[in-house]
Amino acid sequence: MLSSELLLVLEIVATVLGILSVYLLTVGRGVGWPVGGVMIVLTGLVYTGRKLYGSASLQLFFLLLQLIGWRRWAKSEEKDLRKASRPLGPRTFLPLTLLAAVLWYLLSLLLRHHGGVAPEIDSFVTTGSILAQLLMVYCFRECWLVWMVVDVVYIVLSVQQGLWAFGILYLVFTVLAYKGWTEWTRDLEG
């Protein structure tokens, strides 16, 4: 098990890398994908050390999606993610929302069964993060709206668990998600 001091250092380094990664993605720079990959590994260690198992296991999923996003960006002719983005559309939004609600419920049962801390909140941010990250990898603009909601709830979870640097991180992520929304929805040609 990692010491509290080491977990704090990892939390702070992950915070700095996370802010850098999300900022780069909000302004359309795909180099944010590999920076985010390093942040994800460190974050997984912190959450595991704090027994937030849903959030910890989520980092494995995030790492896979970071690699997919990085690969898609590297192979794409359009290097500006903002220009490659598109709206989600109502026909896709409703089924995704229903699926996320079912996964949230099932994951909260699983986390409660395994003694996870704050299983309802942990499962909400886990499920919401999966949805937001999938939308981001496939360049749907609404990813930033989902991130805003998830980040606000992550602030609450982080403060409840004494993860102060992560609380600040998610506060900054909330602001960056708003910036991402405005950047990805504005007219880049005009």
N, CA, C and O of each residue as an XYZ file, in Angstrom:
760
protein
N       0.841     -1.180      0.000
C       0.000      0.000      0.000
C       0.893      1.253      0.000
O       1.932      1.294      0.659
N       0.473      2.239     -0.733
C       1.230      3.482     -0.837
C       0.970      4.376      0.375
O      -0.143      4.411      0.899
N       1.996      5.094      0.813
C       1.856      5.979      1.965
C       0.978      7.179      1.611
O       0.794      7.516      0.442
N       0.448      7.804      2.642
C      -0.377      8.999      2.447
C       0.411     10.115      1.776
O      -0.122     10.850      0.945
N       1.685     10.236      2.143
C       2.535     11.278      1.554
C       2.735     11.052      0.064
O       2.644     11.986     -0.732
N       3.010      9.799     -0.310
C       3.208      9.488     -1.724
C       1.908      9.680     -2.507
O       1.930     10.182     -3.630
N       0.781      9.284     -1.920
C      -0.510      9.489     -2.580
C      -0.764     10.975     -2.821
O      -1.297     11.351     -3.865
N      -0.387     11.821     -1.862
C      -0.565     13.263     -2.032
C       0.299     13.791     -3.172
O      -0.166     14.599     -3.976
N       1.538     13.347     -3.250
C       2.430     13.775     -4.342
C       1.861     13.328     -5.686
O       1.822     14.107     -6.638
N       1.422     12.076     -5.762
C       0.831     11.570     -7.013
C      -0.422     12.352     -7.379
O      -0.654     12.644     -8.552
N      -1.226     12.691     -6.385
C      -2.450     13.473     -6.605
C      -2.112     14.845     -7.184
O      -2.781     15.310     -8.107
N      -1.091     15.487     -6.656
C      -0.707     16.823     -7.134
C      -0.141     16.763     -8.553
O      -0.489     17.593     -9.392
N       0.726     15.792     -8.825
C       1.293     15.655    -10.172
C       0.183     15.324    -11.171
O       0.148     15.880    -12.269
N      -0.719     14.423    -10.791
C      -1.843     14.080    -11.668
C      -2.711     15.304    -11.934
O      -3.207     15.489    -13.046
N      -2.892     16.129    -10.924
C      -3.687     17.349    -11.068
C      -3.084     18.269    -12.119
O      -3.788     18.752    -13.006
N      -1.792     18.509    -12.021
C      -1.118     19.397    -12.980
C      -1.204     18.815    -14.394
O      -1.534     19.529    -15.341
N      -0.910     17.533    -14.534
C      -0.974     16.910    -15.867
C      -2.403     16.881    -16.403
O      -2.620     17.045    -17.604
N      -3.367     16.676    -15.526
C      -4.765     16.660    -15.951
C      -5.217     18.000    -16.490
O      -5.897     18.074    -17.514
N      -4.835     19.061    -15.795
C      -5.197     20.401    -16.267
C      -4.566     20.674    -17.623
O      -5.224     21.190    -18.526
N      -3.300     20.330    -17.766
C      -2.613     20.531    -19.045
C      -3.273     19.726    -20.159
O      -3.500     20.246    -21.252
N      -3.578     18.477    -19.889
C      -4.191     17.607    -20.892
C      -5.548     18.139    -21.346
O      -5.803     18.254    -22.545
N      -6.412     18.463    -20.394
C      -7.759     18.920    -20.759
C      -7.684     20.267    -21.465
O      -8.424     20.502    -22.420
N      -6.811     21.148    -21.015
C      -6.669     22.431    -21.709
C      -6.291     22.194    -23.172
O      -6.890     22.781    -24.073
N      -5.305     21.342    -23.405
C      -4.879     21.078    -24.784
C      -6.031     20.517    -25.620
O      -6.184     20.887    -26.784
N      -6.834     19.639    -25.045
C      -7.968     19.080    -25.786
C      -9.052     20.124    -26.036
O      -9.687     20.106    -27.090
N      -9.277     21.038    -25.082
C     -10.319     22.050    -25.280
C      -9.995     22.958    -26.453
O     -10.900     23.429    -27.143
N      -8.718     23.207    -26.683
C      -8.344     24.087    -27.789
C      -8.013     23.291    -29.051
O      -7.436     23.822    -30.000
N      -8.388     22.006    -29.046
C      -8.298     21.206    -30.263
C      -6.961     20.541    -30.508
O      -6.739     20.017    -31.599
N      -6.064     20.539    -29.542
C      -4.729     19.964    -29.729
C      -4.695     18.532    -29.210
O      -4.810     18.287    -28.009
N      -4.537     17.617    -30.112
C      -4.558     16.194    -29.781
C      -3.383     15.718    -28.957
O      -3.405     14.594    -28.455
N      -2.362     16.534    -28.804
C      -1.233     16.159    -27.954
C      -1.690     16.017    -26.496
O      -0.969     15.467    -25.663
N      -2.872     16.508    -26.206
C      -3.447     16.324    -24.875
C      -3.741     14.870    -24.557
O      -3.813     14.500    -23.385
N      -3.912     14.038    -25.579
C      -4.205     12.614    -25.341
C      -3.066     11.910    -24.594
O      -3.339     11.284    -23.569
N      -1.799     11.974    -25.048
C      -0.748     11.265    -24.300
C      -0.464     11.876    -22.922
O      -0.152     11.151    -21.977
N      -0.568     13.185    -22.806
C      -0.382     13.817    -21.493
C      -1.447     13.283    -20.539
O      -1.162     12.985    -19.379
N      -2.657     13.167    -21.032
C      -3.742     12.622    -20.224
C      -3.511     11.170    -19.833
O      -3.937     10.737    -18.763
N      -2.840     10.421    -20.694
C      -2.538      9.022    -20.375
C      -1.684      8.888    -19.124
O      -1.936      8.021    -18.287
N      -0.682      9.737    -18.993
C       0.175      9.718    -17.799
C      -0.638     10.110    -16.577
O      -0.514      9.497    -15.517
N      -1.468     11.131    -16.728
C      -2.316     11.578    -15.614
C      -3.231     10.450    -15.145
O      -3.441     10.274    -13.946
N      -3.766      9.699    -16.083
C      -4.698      8.620    -15.767
C      -4.033      7.530    -14.928
O      -4.626      7.037    -13.968
N      -2.818      7.156    -15.282
C      -2.104      6.134    -14.522
C      -1.900      6.593    -13.075
O      -2.139      5.833    -12.136
N      -1.461      7.832    -12.905
C      -1.241      8.362    -11.553
C      -2.545      8.460    -10.767
O      -2.584      8.145     -9.578
N      -3.601      8.895    -11.427
C      -4.909      9.003    -10.776
C      -5.413      7.640    -10.320
O      -5.975      7.514     -9.232
N      -5.214      6.621    -11.151
C      -5.616      5.265    -10.772
C      -4.935      4.799     -9.497
O      -5.555      4.144     -8.659
N      -3.658      5.137     -9.349
C      -2.928      4.776     -8.130
C      -3.502      5.485     -6.903
O      -3.637      4.885     -5.837
N      -3.838      6.763     -7.065
C      -4.398      7.521     -5.941
C      -5.755      6.951     -5.535
O      -5.999      6.721     -4.351
N      -6.635      6.723     -6.499
C      -7.962      6.208     -6.165
C      -7.891      4.805     -5.551
O      -8.662      4.484     -4.646
N      -6.977      3.981     -6.036
C      -6.821      2.651     -5.455
C      -6.361      2.767     -4.003
O      -6.849      2.053     -3.128
N      -5.426      3.667     -3.762
C      -4.947      3.881     -2.398
C      -6.022      4.401     -1.458
O      -5.939      4.192     -0.247
N      -7.022      5.074     -1.995
C      -8.133      5.619     -1.188
C      -9.375      4.731     -1.191
O     -10.404      5.098     -0.623
N      -9.281      3.558     -1.834
C     -10.368      2.579     -1.913
C     -11.601      3.099     -2.639
O     -12.722      2.689     -2.338
N     -11.398      3.998     -3.591
C     -12.480      4.430     -4.485
C     -12.372      3.552     -5.729
O     -11.858      3.975     -6.765
N     -12.862      2.335     -5.603
C     -12.613      1.312     -6.607
C     -13.292      1.578     -7.947
O     -12.750      1.237     -8.998
N     -14.456      2.177     -7.912
C     -15.115      2.519     -9.173
C     -14.287      3.526     -9.949
O     -14.035      3.341    -11.139
N     -13.867      4.576     -9.293
C     -13.044      5.604     -9.942
C     -11.683      5.048    -10.340
O     -11.126      5.441    -11.365
N     -11.147      4.137     -9.534
C      -9.852      3.530     -9.862
C      -9.959      2.657    -11.109
O      -9.120      2.749    -12.005
N     -10.980      1.819    -11.169
C     -11.128      0.945    -12.336
C     -11.469      1.755    -13.582
O     -11.137      1.356    -14.698
N     -12.118      2.865    -13.391
C     -12.431      3.752    -14.510
C     -11.162      4.210    -15.223
O     -11.173      4.436    -16.433
N     -10.082      4.344    -14.483
C      -8.837      4.825    -15.076
C      -8.307      3.860    -16.141
O      -7.688      4.298    -17.110
N      -8.543      2.552    -15.973
C      -8.138      1.586    -16.999
C      -8.909      1.833    -18.291
O      -8.346      1.799    -19.384
N     -10.194      2.080    -18.145
C     -11.034      2.391    -19.300
C     -10.574      3.694    -19.956
O     -10.467      3.789    -21.179
N     -10.302      4.703    -19.105
C      -9.819      5.980    -19.636
C      -8.510      5.817    -20.393
O      -8.311      6.426    -21.444
N      -7.625      4.998    -19.859
C      -6.335      4.803    -20.524
C      -6.541      4.202    -21.909
O      -5.907      4.630    -22.873
N      -7.414      3.223    -22.010
C      -7.726      2.634    -23.311
C      -8.296      3.691    -24.258
O      -7.887      3.772    -25.416
N      -9.236      4.496    -23.772
C      -9.834      5.520    -24.623
C      -8.843      6.619    -24.979
O      -8.912      7.182    -26.072
N      -7.915      6.936    -24.067
C      -6.877      7.923    -24.392
C      -6.042      7.420    -25.560
O      -5.718      8.173    -26.478
N      -5.699      6.136    -25.513
C      -4.899      5.556    -26.600
C      -5.678      5.561    -27.912
O      -5.115      5.841    -28.970
N      -6.971      5.251    -27.843
C      -7.811      5.292    -29.045
C      -7.914      6.718    -29.565
O      -7.774      6.947    -30.766
N      -8.159      7.686    -28.676
C      -8.251      9.089    -29.085
C      -6.955      9.581    -29.704
O      -6.968     10.283    -30.715
N      -5.840      9.213    -29.097
C      -4.519      9.607    -29.604
C      -4.285      9.030    -30.990
O      -3.807      9.718    -31.893
N      -4.629      7.758    -31.146
C      -4.449      7.098    -32.450
C      -5.346      7.731    -33.512
O      -4.897      8.008    -34.624
N      -6.614      7.958    -33.167
C      -7.540      8.564    -34.127
C      -7.051      9.944    -34.542
O      -7.103     10.291    -35.722
N      -6.575     10.738    -33.578
C      -6.076     12.081    -33.874
C      -4.831     12.007    -34.753
O      -4.699     12.765    -35.714
N      -3.917     11.093    -34.422
C      -2.665     10.976    -35.173
C      -2.911     10.567    -36.629
O      -2.176     10.987    -37.523
N      -3.935      9.754    -36.868
C      -4.225      9.274    -38.219
C      -5.162     10.198    -38.998
O      -5.291     10.063    -40.215
N      -5.801     11.110    -38.325
C      -6.777     11.992    -38.961
C      -6.091     13.073    -39.793
O      -5.010     13.554    -39.455
N      -6.737     13.430    -40.865
C      -6.241     14.552    -41.667
C      -6.494     15.870    -40.947
O      -5.686     16.794    -41.037
N      -7.605     15.956    -40.238
C      -7.952     17.173    -39.493
C      -7.338     17.081    -38.099
O      -7.775     16.275    -37.277
N      -6.347     17.889    -37.838
C      -5.636     17.849    -36.555
C      -6.308     18.705    -35.483
O      -5.992     18.555    -34.303
N      -7.218     19.590    -35.857
C      -7.930     20.422    -34.887
C      -9.214     19.694    -34.486
O     -10.152     19.590    -35.276
N      -9.243     19.197    -33.262
C     -10.398     18.438    -32.790
C     -11.684     19.255    -32.831
O     -12.767     18.697    -33.007
N     -11.575     20.546    -32.672
C     -12.765     21.400    -32.707
C     -13.424     21.339    -34.078
O     -14.648     21.271    -34.182
N     -12.614     21.362    -35.125
C     -13.159     21.309    -36.486
C     -13.717     19.931    -36.816
O     -14.629     19.809    -37.635
N     -13.179     18.904    -36.190
C     -13.652     17.540    -36.440
C     -14.913     17.207    -35.641
O     -15.554     16.188    -35.897
N     -15.273     18.059    -34.676
C     -16.403     17.748    -33.797
C     -17.737     17.909    -34.512
O     -17.851     18.602    -35.523
N     -18.751     17.238    -33.945
C     -20.106     17.283    -34.508
C     -21.124     17.170    -33.378
O     -20.795     16.702    -32.288
N     -22.362     17.598    -33.636
C     -23.395     17.492    -32.582
C     -23.875     16.050    -32.424
O     -23.853     15.264    -33.372
N     -24.301     15.726    -31.231
C     -24.753     14.372    -30.913
C     -26.089     14.039    -31.563
O     -26.232     12.980    -32.175
N     -27.049     14.912    -31.441
C     -28.369     14.658    -32.011
C     -29.272     13.941    -31.032
O     -28.815     13.098    -30.261
N     -30.570     14.277    -31.058
C     -31.523     13.731    -30.085
C     -31.762     12.227    -30.226
O     -32.101     11.577    -29.237
N     -31.599     11.658    -31.408
C     -31.856     10.224    -31.600
C     -30.824      9.367    -30.875
O     -31.112      8.230    -30.502
N     -29.654      9.894    -30.680
C     -28.603      9.171    -29.975
C     -28.584      9.527    -28.493
O     -28.222      8.693    -27.663
N     -28.965     10.745    -28.156
C     -28.895     11.225    -26.782
C     -29.764     10.400    -25.832
O     -29.285      9.979    -24.779
N     -31.017     10.161    -26.177
C     -31.936      9.461    -25.277
C     -31.472      8.041    -24.964
O     -31.407      7.684    -23.788
N     -31.145      7.211    -25.960
C     -30.674      5.855    -25.616
C     -29.393      5.871    -24.768
O     -29.241      5.045    -23.869
N     -28.484      6.794    -25.045
C     -27.259      6.878    -24.247
C     -27.565      7.267    -22.805
O     -26.942      6.751    -21.878
N     -28.513      8.168    -22.613
C     -28.893      8.598    -21.269
C     -29.531      7.444    -20.496
O     -29.228      7.241    -19.321
N     -30.403      6.697    -21.145
C     -31.036      5.548    -20.492
C     -30.008      4.477    -20.144
O     -30.050      3.912    -19.052
N     -29.095      4.195    -21.053
C     -28.043      3.221    -20.799
C     -27.171      3.665    -19.622
O     -26.826      2.857    -18.760
N     -26.820      4.939    -19.590
C     -26.002      5.464    -18.494
C     -26.732      5.329    -17.158
O     -26.104      5.000    -16.151
N     -28.048      5.578    -17.127
C     -28.819      5.458    -15.883
C     -28.824      4.016    -15.376
O     -28.669      3.776    -14.179
N     -28.999      3.074    -16.272
C     -28.997      1.656    -15.882
C     -27.606      1.258    -15.372
O     -27.492      0.584    -14.349
N     -26.559      1.670    -16.077
C     -25.197      1.343    -15.641
C     -24.880      1.977    -14.290
O     -24.226      1.356    -13.452
N     -25.336      3.201    -14.073
C     -25.135      3.885    -12.793
C     -25.732      3.054    -11.654
O     -25.083      2.823    -10.634
N     -26.959      2.616    -11.840
C     -27.637      1.828    -10.813
C     -26.905      0.509    -10.556
O     -26.630      0.165     -9.406
N     -26.591     -0.223    -11.616
C     -25.926     -1.524    -11.463
C     -24.542     -1.381    -10.833
O     -24.159     -2.179     -9.978
N     -23.806     -0.379    -11.250
C     -22.476     -0.170    -10.690
C     -22.555      0.220     -9.221
O     -21.703     -0.186     -8.430
N     -23.567      1.002     -8.841
C     -23.694      1.367     -7.421
C     -23.948      0.120     -6.575
O     -23.441      0.024     -5.457
N     -24.718     -0.828     -7.086
C     -24.946     -2.087     -6.362
C     -23.643     -2.869     -6.215
O     -23.346     -3.397     -5.144
N     -22.876     -2.940     -7.288
C     -21.605     -3.664     -7.274
C     -20.614     -3.022     -6.302
O     -19.967     -3.718     -5.520
N     -20.497     -1.695     -6.355
C     -19.563     -1.005     -5.463
C     -19.983     -1.143     -4.004
O     -19.134     -1.299     -3.127
N     -21.276     -1.088     -3.741
C     -21.774     -1.262     -2.369
C     -21.442     -2.674     -1.879
O     -20.996     -2.854     -0.746
N     -21.659     -3.665     -2.731
C     -21.390     -5.066     -2.376
C     -19.917     -5.283     -2.018
O     -19.603     -6.074     -1.129
N     -19.023     -4.585     -2.706
C     -17.588     -4.762     -2.479
C     -17.005     -3.770     -1.466
O     -15.786     -3.672     -1.327
N     -17.859     -3.046     -0.770
C     -17.400     -2.176      0.301
C     -16.781     -0.881     -0.164
O     -15.993     -0.274      0.561
N     -17.124     -0.448     -1.361
C     -16.595      0.812     -1.871
C     -17.100      1.999     -1.071
O     -18.164      1.940     -0.455
N     -16.343      3.057     -1.086
C     -16.708      4.288     -0.391
C     -17.647      5.099     -1.286
O     -17.403      5.220     -2.486
N     -18.712      5.651     -0.718
C     -19.666      6.498     -1.443
C     -20.100      5.861     -2.767
O     -19.900      6.455     -3.826
N     -20.688      4.667     -2.723
C     -20.962      3.930     -3.958
C     -21.895      4.630     -4.950
O     -21.713      4.492     -6.160
N     -22.891      5.381     -4.460
C     -23.805      6.040     -5.397
C     -23.107      7.167     -6.151
O     -23.246      7.299     -7.367
N     -22.348      7.980     -5.402
C     -21.640      9.090     -6.052
C     -20.514      8.554     -6.929
O     -20.316      9.017     -8.053
N     -19.776      7.571     -6.407
C     -18.672      6.981     -7.169
C     -19.187      6.356     -8.465
O     -18.557      6.495     -9.513
N     -20.325      5.670     -8.398
C     -20.865      5.052     -9.613
C     -21.403      6.108    -10.584
O     -21.328      5.926    -11.800
N     -21.944      7.206    -10.055
C     -22.432      8.275    -10.933
C     -21.282      8.885    -11.727
O     -21.366      9.027    -12.947
N     -20.196      9.248    -11.020
C     -19.080      9.878    -11.731
C     -18.373      8.882    -12.640
O     -17.841      9.261    -13.683
N     -18.366      7.632    -12.255
C     -17.762      6.605    -13.104
C     -18.554      6.449    -14.394
O     -17.985      6.488    -15.485
N     -19.855      6.274    -14.272
C     -20.711      6.116    -15.449
C     -20.708      7.374    -16.315
O     -20.584      7.289    -17.537
N     -20.843      8.532    -15.688
C     -20.828      9.783    -16.442
C     -19.511     10.012    -17.150
O     -19.482     10.523    -18.269
N     -18.417      9.635    -16.501
C     -17.102      9.790    -17.115
C     -16.931      8.878    -18.327
O     -16.342      9.269    -19.335
N     -17.451      7.662    -18.216
C     -17.389      6.744    -19.360
C     -18.133      7.352    -20.540
O     -17.620      7.378    -21.659
N     -19.342      7.839    -20.288
C     -20.144      8.448    -21.346
C     -19.430      9.660    -21.943
O     -19.320      9.779    -23.163
N     -18.949     10.550    -21.091
C     -18.285     11.765    -21.574
C     -17.032     11.440    -22.386
O     -16.787     12.045    -23.430
N     -16.239     10.481    -21.899
C     -14.999     10.147    -22.597
C     -15.281      9.501    -23.949
O     -14.586      9.782    -24.926
N     -16.291      8.639    -24.015
C     -16.665      8.053    -25.304
C     -17.117      9.136    -26.282
O     -16.741      9.123    -27.454
N     -17.924     10.070    -25.789
C     -18.372     11.168    -26.649
C     -17.189     12.007    -27.113
O     -17.179     12.486    -28.247
N     -16.190     12.190    -26.249
C     -15.025     12.984    -26.620
C     -14.179     12.274    -27.677
O     -13.754     12.891    -28.654
N     -13.938     10.983    -27.480
C     -13.118     10.232    -28.431
C     -13.732     10.284    -29.827
O     -13.018     10.343    -30.828
N     -15.054     10.264    -29.884
C     -15.730     10.290    -31.183
C     -16.155     11.696    -31.587
O     -16.983     11.874    -32.480
N     -15.581     12.688    -30.920
C     -15.723     14.108    -31.276
C     -17.159     14.632    -31.271
O     -17.536     15.431    -32.128
N     -17.955     14.181    -30.308
C     -19.281     14.759    -30.126
C     -19.154     15.939    -29.177
O     -18.594     15.808    -28.089
N     -19.663     17.071    -29.579
C     -19.531     18.316    -28.809
C     -20.120     18.216    -27.412
O     -19.606     18.821    -26.471
N     -21.188     17.460    -27.277
C     -21.880     17.367    -25.987
C     -21.038     16.706    -24.906
O     -21.419     16.703    -23.736
N     -19.902     16.150    -25.288
C     -19.026     15.573    -24.265
C     -18.722     16.609    -23.195
O     -18.615     16.277    -22.014
N     -18.584     17.859    -23.608
C     -18.222     18.904    -22.649
C     -19.351     19.209    -21.680
O     -19.084     19.557    -20.530
N     -20.603     19.091    -22.105
C     -21.735     19.287    -21.192
C     -21.775     18.175    -20.146
O     -21.992     18.429    -18.961
N     -21.562     16.942    -20.601
C     -21.536     15.817    -19.661
C     -20.374     15.987    -18.687
O     -20.521     15.748    -17.488
N     -19.214     16.404    -19.210
C     -18.065     16.618    -18.328
C     -18.362     17.669    -17.263
O     -17.941     17.518    -16.116
N     -19.073     18.721    -17.620
C     -19.379     19.757    -16.626
C     -20.150     19.169    -15.444
O     -19.823     19.450    -14.291
N     -21.158     18.364    -15.720
C     -21.962     17.756    -14.656
C     -21.103     16.796    -13.830
O     -21.104     16.851    -12.601
N     -20.379     15.928    -14.512
C     -19.532     14.950    -13.820
C     -18.485     15.648    -12.951
O     -18.247     15.240    -11.814
N     -17.868     16.690    -13.482
C     -16.819     17.384    -12.736
C     -17.359     18.037    -11.464
O     -16.689     18.021    -10.431
N     -18.549     18.606    -11.527
C     -19.146     19.216    -10.325
C     -19.376     18.147     -9.259
O     -19.098     18.372     -8.081
N     -19.881     16.991     -9.668
C     -20.107     15.913     -8.697
C     -18.769     15.381     -8.174
O     -18.658     15.030     -7.000
N     -17.749     15.321     -9.045
C     -16.425     14.897     -8.590
C     -15.844     15.869     -7.560
O     -15.100     15.448     -6.674
N     -16.167     17.145     -7.661
C     -15.715     18.110     -6.645
C     -16.262     17.693     -5.282
O     -15.530     17.657     -4.294
N     -17.546     17.380     -5.241
C     -18.188     16.967     -3.995
C     -17.529     15.698     -3.449
O     -17.185     15.634     -2.269
N     -17.355     14.697     -4.300
C     -16.740     13.432     -3.876
C     -15.313     13.655     -3.374
O     -14.917     13.099     -2.349
N     -14.556     14.458     -4.087
C     -13.170     14.710     -3.698
C     -13.088     15.394     -2.337
O     -12.268     15.016     -1.501
N     -13.932     16.393     -2.113
C     -13.930     17.097     -0.832
C     -14.367     16.151      0.286
O     -13.775     16.152      1.366
N     -15.397     15.346      0.032
C     -15.855     14.383      1.040
C     -14.742     13.417      1.446
O     -14.660     13.015      2.607
N     -13.896     13.049      0.499
C     -12.853     12.065      0.752
C     -11.513     12.695      1.139
O     -10.531     11.979      1.334
N     -11.463     14.010      1.251
C     -10.234     14.682      1.639
C      -9.198     14.759      0.532
O      -8.013     14.960      0.800
N      -9.633     14.601     -0.698
C      -8.737     14.685     -1.854
C      -8.767     16.125     -2.367
O      -9.388     16.414     -3.390
N      -8.104     17.006     -1.660
C      -8.201     18.439     -1.909
C      -7.626     18.845     -3.262
O      -8.220     19.669     -3.957
N      -6.493     18.288     -3.643
C      -5.920     18.641     -4.948
C      -6.860     18.194     -6.065
O      -7.035     18.903     -7.056
N      -7.471     17.002     -5.901
C      -8.424     16.553     -6.911
C      -9.675     17.427     -6.909
O     -10.265     17.653     -7.965
N     -10.087     17.918     -5.750
C     -11.215     18.849     -5.702
C     -10.926     20.090     -6.525
O     -11.771     20.560     -7.286
N      -9.711     20.618     -6.359
C      -9.295     21.778     -7.163
C      -9.210     21.387     -8.629
O      -9.629     22.143     -9.505
N      -8.664     20.199     -8.897
C      -8.564     19.718    -10.282
C      -9.934     19.703    -10.947
O     -10.084     20.192    -12.066
N     -10.928     19.150    -10.274
C     -12.251     19.062    -10.889
C     -12.937     20.414    -10.985
O     -13.785     20.615    -11.855
N     -12.585     21.341    -10.109
C     -13.076     22.708    -10.260
C     -12.502     23.318    -11.547
O     -13.227     23.929    -12.333
N     -11.206     23.145    -11.748
C     -10.578     23.637    -12.985
C     -11.139     22.894    -14.189
O     -11.386     23.501    -15.232
N     -11.346     21.565    -14.052
C     -11.937     20.799    -15.153
C     -13.316     21.326    -15.523
O     -13.676     21.345    -16.700
N     -14.094     21.756    -14.526
C     -15.423     22.307    -14.806
C     -15.305     23.554    -15.674
O     -16.041     23.718    -16.647
N     -14.381     24.422    -15.316
C     -14.147     25.641    -16.104
C     -13.642     25.267    -17.499
O     -14.083     25.842    -18.494
N     -12.725     24.313    -17.571
C     -12.198     23.893    -18.879
C     -13.272     23.200    -19.725
O     -13.275     23.327    -20.949
N     -14.172     22.474    -19.081
C     -15.263     21.847    -19.835
C     -16.152     22.921    -20.457
O     -16.608     22.779    -21.592
N     -16.389     23.979    -19.717
C     -17.152     25.089    -20.290
C     -16.389     25.700    -21.470
O     -16.978     26.003    -22.508
N     -15.083     25.875    -21.304
C     -14.260     26.388    -22.399
C     -14.301     25.423    -23.580
O     -14.402     25.853    -24.729
N     -14.224     24.131    -23.306
C     -14.315     23.141    -24.380
C     -15.621     23.247    -25.140
O     -15.647     23.181    -26.369
N     -16.718     23.412    -24.389
C     -18.035     23.562    -25.023
C     -18.050     24.788    -25.936
O     -18.509     24.713    -27.075
N     -17.549     25.909    -25.434
C     -17.565     27.128    -26.257
C     -16.615     27.006    -27.445
O     -16.928     27.476    -28.539
N     -15.459     26.381    -27.239
C     -14.500     26.216    -28.337
C     -15.017     25.257    -29.409
O     -14.860     25.518    -30.602
N     -15.622     24.168    -28.996
C     -16.048     23.140    -29.945
C     -17.372     23.498    -30.634
O     -17.741     22.858    -31.619
N     -18.085     24.503    -30.133
C     -19.357     24.881    -30.754
C     -19.290     26.201    -31.499
O     -20.260     26.578    -32.156
N     -18.188     26.906    -31.419
C     -18.118     28.183    -32.148
C     -17.736     27.927    -33.601
O     -17.209     26.872    -33.952
N     -18.016     28.912    -34.420
C     -17.693     28.833    -35.847
C     -16.195     29.080    -36.029
O     -15.724     30.206    -35.869
N     -15.459     28.040    -36.360
C     -14.011     28.154    -36.498
C     -13.589     28.688    -37.862
O     -12.439     29.082    -38.057
N     -14.509     28.697    -38.780
C     -14.195     29.204    -40.112
C     -14.353     30.728    -40.183
O     -13.696     31.396    -40.982
N     -15.236     31.265    -39.332
C     -15.542     32.681    -39.352
C     -14.701     33.391    -38.387
O     -14.810     34.610    -38.253
